[in-house]
Amino acid sequence: MLAIYLLAIFLFIILLLPLVIIALIVKLTSKGPILFIQERYGRNSRPFKLYKFRSMTDSAPQIANSKFTDIQNYITPFGMFIRKTSLDELPQLWNIIKGDMSFIGPRPLAITDIKVIKLRKQNGGDSVLPGISGLAQVNGRNKLTDLDKASYDGKYAANISFHVDVLLTIETVFSVLKRDGVFKDTPIDETNKIELEREQESIDVSSKG
């Protein structure tokens, strides 16, 4: 754990100039804050504040990425670049320094992904520190179903080791270079379609209130 902490500090220092440059571009190219700060659930499903460079517009709805049918319409031009290159994740070095996260582990999720959070609690996927990348990220990322995400996270927690982390780090680099799974491009199945329609009806009813 000390080695991870020291590595995060080292990377934060040497990447300070790129971090400042990215922050300035985010601020100058779109309205809104530089950082996207959101409550996520980590080890033992405890909440913490996660930091990312903002890649979406202020008008973007607060829903899980998998629920968007037109997510690219809400992403800024520069936001598209930092998402595809995963540069938007760099502020999470601070989360690692704080002890909220590690480099490799199950991705910390927001309350909008409550189904996966509950599944991970059942299979032990939340028993380890969450990571910037992990087994689910190199096996499909946003293209995975909720069940697949939770399953991969449970498998990682049950087989955690330095060797596995090294392999996942290498796979993450190749995944970022290939830009795999940045957006969910699979068709919406009937179940998800019905759920989305119900959610929309619920919003419509409450707005008429």
C-alpha positions in Angstrom: 0.0 0.0 0.0 2.9 2.4 0.8 4.4 1.7 -2.6 1.1 2.6 -4.3 0.9 5.8 -2.2 4.4 6.8 -3.1 3.9 6.0 -6.8 0.8 8.2 -6.9 2.6 11.1 -5.3 5.5 10.7 -7.8 3.1 10.6 -10.8 1.1 13.6 -9.5 4.3 15.6 -9.3 5.7 14.8 -12.7 2.2 15.2 -14.3 1.5 18.5 -12.6 2.2 20.6 -15.7 -0.1 18.4 -18.0 -2.8 18.5 -15.3 -2.7 22.3 -15.2 -2.7 22.5 -19.0 -5.8 20.2 -19.3 -7.5 22.1 -16.5 -7.0 25.4 -18.4 -8.3 23.9 -21.7 -11.4 22.5 -19.9 -12.1 25.9 -18.4 -11.5 27.9 -21.6 -13.5 25.6 -24.0 -16.7 25.1 -22.1 -18.9 26.5 -19.4 -18.8 24.9 -16.0 -16.3 23.8 -13.4 -12.9 22.2 -14.2 -13.5 19.1 -12.2 -16.4 16.7 -12.1 -16.8 15.8 -8.5 -19.3 13.0 -7.6 -20.0 10.7 -4.7 -19.0 7.2 -5.5 -19.0 3.9 -3.6 -15.7 2.2 -2.9 -14.3 -0.4 -0.5 -17.1 -2.0 1.6 -19.5 0.2 -0.4 -18.5 3.3 1.6 -19.1 6.7 -0.2 -16.3 9.1 -1.1 -15.8 12.0 -3.4 -14.3 11.1 -6.8 -12.5 13.6 -9.0 -12.4 13.7 -12.8 -11.8 16.4 -15.4 -15.3 17.5 -16.6 -15.9 16.2 -20.1 -19.7 16.9 -20.3 -21.8 20.0 -20.6 -23.7 21.6 -17.8 -27.0 20.4 -19.3 -26.1 16.7 -19.1 -28.5 14.7 -17.0 -27.2 13.0 -13.9 -27.7 9.4 -15.0 -25.5 6.4 -15.5 -23.5 6.3 -18.8 -25.3 3.0 -19.7 -28.7 4.8 -19.5 -27.8 7.4 -22.2 -29.0 6.8 -25.7 -27.3 10.0 -27.0 -24.4 10.5 -24.6 -22.1 12.0 -27.2 -24.5 14.9 -27.7 -23.6 16.0 -24.1 -19.8 15.7 -24.4 -17.8 18.7 -25.2 -15.3 18.6 -28.1 -12.3 18.6 -25.7 -14.2 16.3 -23.4 -14.4 13.8 -26.2 -10.6 13.8 -26.5 -9.9 13.4 -22.8 -12.5 10.6 -22.5 -11.1 8.6 -25.4 -7.6 9.0 -24.1 -8.7 8.5 -20.5 -7.0 11.8 -19.5 -10.1 12.8 -17.7 -9.2 10.1 -15.0 -5.9 11.8 -14.1 -7.3 13.7 -11.1 -8.0 10.4 -9.4 -4.3 10.3 -8.5 -5.5 12.6 -5.7 -8.0 9.9 -4.7 -5.2 7.4 -4.5 -3.1 9.7 -2.4 -6.0 10.2 -0.1 -6.4 6.4 0.3 -9.9 6.2 -1.4 -8.6 4.3 -4.4 -5.8 2.2 -6.0 -4.5 2.1 -9.5 -6.2 -1.3 -10.2 -9.5 -2.4 -8.8 -13.3 -2.4 -9.4 -14.4 0.9 -10.8 -16.0 3.1 -8.1 -19.7 3.5 -9.0 -22.3 6.2 -8.3 -25.8 5.7 -6.9 -27.1 5.6 -10.5 -25.4 2.2 -10.7 -27.1 0.9 -7.5 -27.8 -2.5 -9.1 -24.1 -3.2 -9.7 -23.2 -1.8 -6.2 -25.7 -4.3 -4.6 -24.4 -7.2 -6.7 -20.8 -6.4 -5.8 -21.7 -6.4 -2.1 -23.1 -9.9 -2.5 -20.2 -11.4 -4.4 -17.4 -9.6 -2.5 -16.5 -7.2 -5.3 -16.6 -4.3 -2.9 -14.1 -5.9 -0.5 -11.1 -4.2 -2.1 -10.1 -0.7 -2.9 -11.7 0.6 -6.2 -9.3 1.4 -9.0 -8.8 3.8 -12.0 -8.9 0.6 -14.1 -9.8 -3.0 -13.5 -10.8 -6.4 -14.9 -14.2 -5.0 -16.1 -12.5 -2.1 -17.8 -10.2 -4.2 -20.0 -13.1 -6.6 -20.9 -15.6 -4.2 -22.3 -15.9 -1.1 -20.0 -19.2 0.6 -20.8 -20.3 -2.1 -23.2 -20.8 -4.6 -20.4 -24.1 -5.4 -18.7 -24.6 -4.8 -15.0 -24.3 -8.5 -14.3 -21.0 -8.8 -16.2 -19.5 -5.8 -14.5 -20.3 -7.2 -11.0 -19.1 -10.6 -12.0 -15.7 -9.3 -13.2 -15.4 -7.2 -10.1 -16.1 -10.2 -7.9 -13.5 -12.3 -9.8 -10.9 -9.7 -9.3 -11.5 -9.4 -5.6 -11.3 -13.2 -5.2 -8.0 -13.4 -7.1 -6.2 -10.1 -6.2 -2.4 -10.3 -6.5 0.5 -8.2 -7.6 0.9 -10.4 -10.7 -2.8 -9.8 -11.7 -2.4 -6.0 -11.2 0.6 -5.9 -13.4 -1.2 -7.8 -16.2 -4.2 -5.6 -15.9 -2.0 -2.4 -16.0 -0.5 -3.6 -19.3 -3.9 -4.5 -20.7 -5.2 -1.1 -19.6 -2.5 0.6 -21.6 -3.4 -1.3 -24.8 -7.1 -0.8 -24.1 -6.6 3.0 -23.9 -4.5 3.0 -27.1 -7.3 1.1 -28.9 -9.9 3.3 -27.1 -12.0 0.2 -26.4 -15.4 0.5 -24.8 -15.5 4.3 -24.3 -19.1 4.4 -25.3 -21.8 1.7 -25.2 -22.6 1.1 -28.8 -24.7 -2.1 -28.5 -28.4 -1.8 -29.2 -30.8 -1.3 -26.3 -32.6 -4.6 -25.6 -36.3 -4.7 -24.9 -35.9 -4.9 -21.1 -33.7 -1.7 -21.0 -36.1 0.0 -23.4 -39.1 -0.7 -21.1 -37.1 0.5 -18.1 -36.1 3.7 -19.9 -39.7 4.3 -20.9 -40.9 3.8 -17.3 -38.3 6.2 -16.0 -39.4 8.8 -18.6 -43.1 8.3 -17.6 -42.2 8.8 -14.0 -40.3 12.0 -14.8 -43.2 13.3 -16.9 -45.8 12.5 -14.1 -43.7 14.2 -11.4 -43.2 17.3 -13.6 -46.9 17.6 -14.1 -47.3 17.1 -10.4 
